[in-house]
Amino acid sequence: MAKKKLGLEDLGGFVFSTDNNFDPNLNSEDENRETLKPSDQRLEAHYSSKGRGGKTVTVIKGFEGTPEDLTDLGKELKKKCGVGGSVKDGEIIIQGDVRDKIIDHLREKGFNVKRVGG
């Protein structure tokens, strides 16, 4: 049986820092992040099947903005392609090899998209 990886929550939220001005309640990375205009975004469209039981997915990487905007873009792409998917770790994962359809749609919206891999 695999061991469960412990997080800060499991330790009671204990945080150690040598920074005298450190505030553990302030998450400045997400709060100060603004979504860039589509023309300033540099997205990459990857094709992958690793770690997914042989099933293929299209992965969109490089989005810079709020998690809410990333989730909204993921929902829009899933709806446009008529497939499922998810948003994890700052990446949009769309089921199937639908890179061409996604790249066309993102370019119509003004994004700079690069096709990566085969």
C-alpha positions as CSV (number, residue, x, y, z in Angstrom):
1,M,0.0,0.0,0.0
2,A,1.4,3.4,-1.0
3,K,2.1,6.0,1.7
4,K,0.1,9.2,1.7
5,K,2.2,12.3,1.1
6,L,1.9,14.7,3.9
7,G,1.1,18.4,3.3
8,L,1.2,21.5,5.5
9,E,-2.4,20.9,6.5
10,D,-1.4,17.6,8.0
11,L,1.2,19.3,10.2
12,G,-1.3,21.8,11.6
13,G,-0.4,24.5,9.1
14,F,3.1,24.9,10.6
15,V,5.3,27.1,8.5
16,F,9.0,27.9,9.1
17,S,10.7,30.9,7.5
18,T,13.9,32.9,8.2
19,D,12.3,36.0,6.7
20,N,11.3,38.3,9.5
21,N,8.6,39.9,7.4
22,F,7.0,36.6,6.3
23,D,3.2,36.5,6.6
24,P,1.9,32.9,6.2
25,N,-1.6,34.1,5.6
26,L,-0.7,36.2,2.6
27,N,-0.7,34.3,-0.7
28,S,0.8,37.1,-2.9
29,E,1.3,34.9,-6.0
30,D,-2.4,34.3,-6.7
31,E,-3.7,37.6,-5.4
32,N,-1.3,39.9,-7.4
33,R,-1.5,37.8,-10.6
34,E,-3.4,39.5,-13.4
35,T,-4.4,37.8,-16.6
36,L,-2.4,39.0,-19.6
37,K,-4.0,40.0,-22.8
38,P,-4.4,37.2,-25.3
39,S,-1.8,38.8,-27.7
40,D,0.7,38.8,-24.8
41,Q,0.2,35.1,-24.0
42,R,2.6,32.5,-25.3
43,L,0.8,29.1,-25.1
44,E,2.0,25.7,-26.1
45,A,-0.2,22.9,-27.4
46,H,1.2,19.5,-26.5
47,Y,0.0,16.0,-27.4
48,S,0.5,13.4,-24.7
49,S,-0.4,9.8,-23.7
50,K,2.1,9.3,-21.0
51,G,0.7,8.1,-17.6
52,R,-2.8,8.0,-19.0
53,G,-3.3,4.3,-19.7
54,G,-2.6,4.9,-23.5
55,K,-5.3,7.5,-23.8
56,T,-4.3,10.6,-25.7
57,V,-4.8,14.1,-24.5
58,T,-4.0,17.6,-25.6
59,V,-2.3,19.7,-23.0
60,I,-2.2,23.5,-23.2
61,K,0.7,25.1,-21.2
62,G,2.0,28.6,-20.6
63,F,-1.2,30.4,-19.6
64,E,-0.4,33.4,-17.4
65,G,-3.3,34.7,-15.3
66,T,-5.7,34.0,-12.6
67,P,-6.9,30.5,-11.8
68,E,-10.5,31.5,-12.6
69,D,-9.5,32.7,-16.1
70,L,-7.6,29.5,-16.7
71,T,-10.7,27.5,-15.6
72,D,-13.0,29.6,-17.9
73,L,-10.7,29.1,-20.9
74,G,-10.6,25.3,-20.2
75,K,-14.4,25.1,-20.1
76,E,-14.5,27.1,-23.3
77,L,-12.1,24.7,-25.1
78,K,-13.9,21.6,-23.8
79,K,-17.2,23.0,-25.1
80,K,-15.7,24.0,-28.5
81,C,-14.2,20.5,-29.0
82,G,-17.2,18.6,-27.5
83,V,-15.0,16.5,-25.2
84,G,-14.0,16.3,-21.5
85,G,-11.0,17.5,-19.8
86,S,-9.7,19.3,-16.7
87,V,-7.5,22.1,-15.4
88,K,-4.6,21.0,-13.2
89,D,-1.3,22.6,-12.1
90,G,-1.7,25.6,-14.4
91,E,-2.4,23.4,-17.5
92,I,-5.5,22.7,-19.5
93,I,-5.9,19.0,-20.3
94,I,-8.4,18.1,-23.1
95,Q,-9.3,14.6,-24.0
96,G,-8.2,13.4,-27.4
97,D,-5.9,14.7,-30.1
98,V,-7.7,17.9,-30.9
99,R,-4.7,20.2,-31.2
100,D,-5.6,21.6,-34.5
101,K,-9.1,22.6,-33.5
102,I,-7.8,24.2,-30.2
103,I,-4.9,26.0,-32.0
104,D,-7.3,27.5,-34.5
105,H,-9.8,28.6,-31.8
106,L,-7.1,30.1,-29.7
107,R,-5.6,32.0,-32.6
108,E,-9.0,33.4,-33.5
109,K,-9.2,34.7,-29.9
110,G,-5.8,36.4,-30.4
111,F,-3.5,34.0,-28.5
112,N,0.0,33.2,-29.7
113,V,0.0,29.4,-29.8
114,K,2.9,27.1,-30.6
115,R,2.4,23.5,-31.7
116,V,4.8,21.3,-29.7
117,G,5.7,17.7,-30.5
118,G,4.6,15.4,-33.4
